[in-house]
Amino acid sequence: MAAAPLPNMLQAMDIVQFDQMTNQDRQSFLDSLSRHAETVLNQEARSVDAAKVRHLFNDIRTGDNLPVGEAELELRKTALIYPRTPLKPYFN
């Protein structure tokens, strides 16, 4: 069963556009993105995957400043903007 696209989310945001957003707008975007992903996964009876998304973008490990999902996004964004920078995964 394919996931139904959400209204106003049919086109991916360009990384440059995302990078130019204010910190507050970025956080709001990430919050809505993960919330919508959880909703679609729950609607498709994939509650285990929805819980994974929730943890990935909400749980902050001891000693970290960001949830793992946000930290990975920042690493990958940096690699896109500065392609010669070696990408070291945040987690294994």
N, C-alpha and C positions, 0 to 999 in steps of 0.2 A: 504494500500500500504506500503510495507516494504522499509526502507531506504537502498540504495545501499551502500555497504562498500567502503570506499575511499582507493585508492592505498596506500600501506605501512602502513595501519592502521588496519590491520586485527587482531592484537594481542595486548592485553592490556599491558601497561608498568607496571612492578613490582614496588611497592612503594619504595623499597630499591634503585632501579635504579634511580627513580625520585629524591629521597632524596639526592643521591650522585652527582647530576648534579650541575653545577655552577649556581649561581643566574641568570645570563644572559641566560643560556640554559634553565633553568626552565621557565623563563618568555617567551622565544621564543616558547617553547612547549605549554604553556597555551594559548598564543596568537593564535597559529596555530590550537589548538584543538577547541577553541571557534569559530574561523573563519570558520573551516570546518563544525562544527555543524550548524552554521548559514546557510552555503551554502546548506547543505543537507535539512534542514528544509524549506528553501525558494524553493528549487527544488520540494519539496513535497507540495507546496502551503500552508505552515504553517508559514506564515510571522509573525503572532502574537507570536508564540513560538520562532521564530528566533530573534525577537526584545527582548524577555525576556532574551535569552541567551546573547545578546549584552549588555543589561543593567546589568545583573548579573556579567559579567566579565569585565565591563568597567567603570561603574558609581561608584564613590567613594563618600560616604555620608559625610556630614560635620562632622569633628572631627575624621574621620577614616583615616587609612593609606593605606588600601587595598580595592579593590572592594569586595562586599559581597561574591561573588563566590570564590574568592581566599582565603578569611578569613575562609570560611567554609571548603575548601579543607585542609587548614593548621590544623584546629581543628580535622578533621577526620583522617588526616595523623598521628597526634600526638596520637590519640586514638588507632590507629592500632599499632604504635610502642610501646606505653606505655599503654597497655590495662587496667591497673587499674586506670588510670586517668579518672575521671568523665567527660563526654562529655556535655558541656554546649553550646547549639546552639547559633550561632552568632546573628541570628534573629529568630523571631517567626512567 
